[in-house]
């Protein structure tokens, strides 16, 4: 083991150029340096990639105490990125019946309940979410539905602590929604649609553990490819 330790750190001591993205300057307990990138951490086994492209496995004990702490932090963050799961459920409140005379309206408030599943062996502290809800506002008396508008409704919510192998839950704000229809024997002079109905089109959630963004998930999938956050 001692011979292997000297080989690994001596080899990387000759690399003088700046580290590529994802690479880090590691040291051993004797202060020798190497440039490497973590790929997998499993128990005390640390899989690294060298800047020459060679991948190898080393024991965590060959690193300095500071680097060992970094590796353990990297391990849990990598687990969160890979194994956090989000479940969304529509949540409706303050639902009314039809009201009005020539234009009948039905109103309600709608948002999302968000369940965060921590499918890892690492506790998550100071968990919060930032979200963007997409609401379609249908235009009253429009000639076609495409005249409506998609609105980005942003907010944040606290979750707190989620133990390992446990769930946490929170919810978005409730947003006003409405549905309209014309009373019998009533028509728009413009010939527009007789009905309109707002609709939740999706949600984009970013999960933070402290200042670290652990994951981001959209419903429907690939929503982030169709519409930007800003």
C-alpha positions in Angstrom: 0.0 0.0 0.0 2.8 2.4 0.8 4.5 1.9 -2.6 1.2 2.5 -4.4 0.6 5.7 -2.4 4.0 7.1 -3.4 3.4 6.1 -7.1 0.0 7.9 -7.3 1.0 11.1 -5.8 4.5 11.2 -7.3 3.0 10.7 -10.8 0.6 13.7 -10.5 3.3 15.8 -9.0 4.7 16.3 -12.5 1.4 17.8 -13.8 1.9 21.6 -13.8 -0.9 22.8 -16.0 -4.2 24.1 -14.6 -6.8 21.5 -13.7 -9.7 20.9 -16.1 -13.2 21.5 -15.0 -14.1 18.9 -12.4 -10.5 18.2 -11.5 -9.2 19.1 -8.0 -5.7 19.4 -6.5 -5.6 16.7 -3.8 -2.8 16.1 -1.2 -1.7 13.2 0.9 -0.8 13.3 4.6 2.8 14.0 3.6 1.8 17.1 1.5 2.3 15.5 -1.9 -0.1 16.8 -4.6 -2.0 15.3 -7.5 -4.7 16.5 -9.9 -7.7 14.1 -10.1 -11.4 14.0 -10.6 -13.8 11.9 -8.4 -16.1 9.6 -10.3 -17.5 7.3 -7.6 -17.2 6.9 -3.9 -18.3 3.7 -2.3 -17.4 3.2 1.4 -13.7 3.8 1.6 -13.1 3.0 -2.1 -12.5 6.2 -4.1 -12.6 6.0 -7.9 -10.7 8.8 -9.6 -9.9 9.8 -13.1 -6.4 11.2 -13.8 -5.8 14.0 -16.2 -4.2 11.6 -18.7 -7.6 9.7 -18.8 -6.5 6.8 -16.7 -9.1 5.7 -14.1 -8.1 4.0 -10.9 -9.4 3.0 -7.5 -7.7 4.2 -4.3 -8.4 4.0 -0.6 -9.7 7.2 1.1 -6.9 6.9 3.7 -4.3 8.1 1.1 -5.8 11.6 1.2 -5.3 14.3 3.7 -7.9 14.9 6.4 -9.2 18.0 4.5 -9.5 16.1 1.3 -11.2 13.2 3.1 -13.9 15.6 4.3 -14.3 17.0 0.8 -14.7 13.4 -0.6 -17.4 12.6 2.0 -19.2 15.8 1.2 -18.9 15.0 -2.6 -20.3 11.5 -1.9 -23.5 12.6 -0.3 -24.1 15.4 -2.8 -23.6 12.9 -5.7 -26.1 10.6 -4.0 -28.7 13.4 -3.6 -28.3 14.4 -7.3 -28.9 10.8 -8.3 -31.5 9.5 -5.9 -33.7 12.3 -4.8 -37.2 11.8 -6.2 -40.0 14.4 -6.4 -43.8 13.7 -6.5 -46.3 16.4 -7.4 -50.0 16.5 -6.7 -52.5 19.2 -7.7 -54.0 20.9 -4.7 -57.3 22.8 -5.1 -58.9 25.1 -2.5 -61.7 27.7 -2.3 -63.7 26.2 -5.1 -66.9 28.1 -5.9 -70.0 27.2 -7.9 -71.3 29.0 -11.0 -72.1 32.7 -10.4 -73.2 35.5 -12.6 -75.9 36.4 -15.1 -75.0 36.7 -18.8 -71.4 35.5 -18.1 -71.2 32.6 -15.6 -68.0 32.2 -13.6 -66.6 29.5 -11.5 -63.4 30.2 -9.4 -60.9 28.3 -7.4 -57.4 28.4 -6.2 -54.9 25.8 -7.3 -51.3 24.9 -6.5 -49.1 21.8 -6.1 -48.2 19.6 -3.1 -44.6 18.6 -3.4 -43.2 15.4 -1.8 -39.4 15.1 -1.7 -38.2 11.5 -1.3 -34.7 11.2 0.1 -33.7 7.8 -1.2 -30.2 8.0 0.2 -28.3 7.1 3.4 -27.6 10.8 4.0 -29.7 13.2 6.1 -30.7 16.4 4.4 -30.7 19.6 6.5 -32.0 23.0 5.7 -34.0 21.8 2.7 -36.0 24.3 0.7 -37.4 24.6 -2.8 -37.7 27.2 -5.4 -40.5 26.6 -7.9 -42.0 27.9 -11.1 -45.6 27.0 -11.8 -46.9 27.4 -15.4 -50.5 28.6 -15.5 -52.4 29.0 -18.7 -54.9 31.9 -18.5 -57.6 31.4 -21.1 -58.7 34.6 -22.8 -62.4 35.3 -22.4 -64.3 35.8 -25.7 -61.2 34.8 -27.7 -61.5 33.4 -31.2 -59.3 30.5 -30.3 -57.5 29.0 -27.3 -54.1 30.1 -28.5 -55.0 33.7 -27.7 -54.5 32.8 -24.0 -51.3 33.4 -22.1 -48.9 31.2 -20.2 -47.7 32.8 -17.0 -44.7 31.9 -14.9 -45.5 32.0 -11.2 -42.5 31.7 -9.0 -42.0 31.2 -5.3 -40.2 29.3 -2.6 -41.0 27.1 0.3 -39.2 25.7 3.3 -39.0 22.0 4.0 -36.5 21.7 6.9 -34.8 18.4 7.7 -35.4 15.1 5.8 -33.8 12.1 7.5 -32.1 9.4 5.4 -34.6 7.1 3.6 -37.5 9.4 4.5 -39.8 11.9 2.8 -40.4 15.6 3.3 -43.3 17.6 2.1 -44.3 21.2 1.3 -46.5 23.0 -1.1 -46.6 26.0 -3.5 -48.7 29.0 -3.1 -52.4 28.7 -4.3 -53.0 30.7 -7.5 -56.4 32.1 -8.6 -58.1 30.2 -11.4 -61.4 30.7 -13.2 -63.7 29.1 -15.7 -66.4 31.0 -17.7 -69.3 30.3 -19.9 -72.1 32.3 -21.5 -75.6 32.0 -20.2 -78.1 30.2 -22.5 -79.1 32.1 -25.6 -76.1 34.5 -25.1 -73.4 35.1 -27.7 -70.4 37.3 -28.0 -70.8 40.0 -30.7 -67.3 39.2 -31.9 -68.2 35.5 -32.4 -65.6 34.4 -29.8 -65.6 31.2 -27.8 -68.5 30.8 -25.4 -66.3 29.2 -22.7 -62.9 29.7 -21.2 -61.0 27.7 -18.6 -57.6 28.4 -16.9 -55.3 25.4 -16.5 -52.1 24.4 -14.7 -49.6 23.4 -17.4 -46.8 22.2 -15.2 -44.2 22.8 -12.5 -40.4 23.1 -12.3 -38.9 22.6 -8.9 -35.3 23.1 -7.7 -34.4 21.5 -4.4 -31.7 23.1 -2.2 -29.9 21.6 0.8 -28.4 24.8 2.3 -26.8 26.6 -0.7 -26.3 23.4 -2.7 -28.8 22.7 -5.4 -29.3 19.0 -5.0 -31.7 18.4 -8.0 -34.2 20.0 -10.3 -37.2 18.2 -11.7 -40.1 19.2 -14.0 -43.6 17.9 -14.6 -44.2 17.2 -17.4 -40.7 15.9 -18.2 -38.5 18.0 -20.4 -40.4 21.1 -19.6 -37.1 22.8 -18.9 -36.2 22.3 -22.6 -39.3 24.1 -23.8 -39.3 27.1 -21.5 -36.6 28.9 -19.6 -36.5 29.6 -15.9 -36.0 33.4 -16.4 
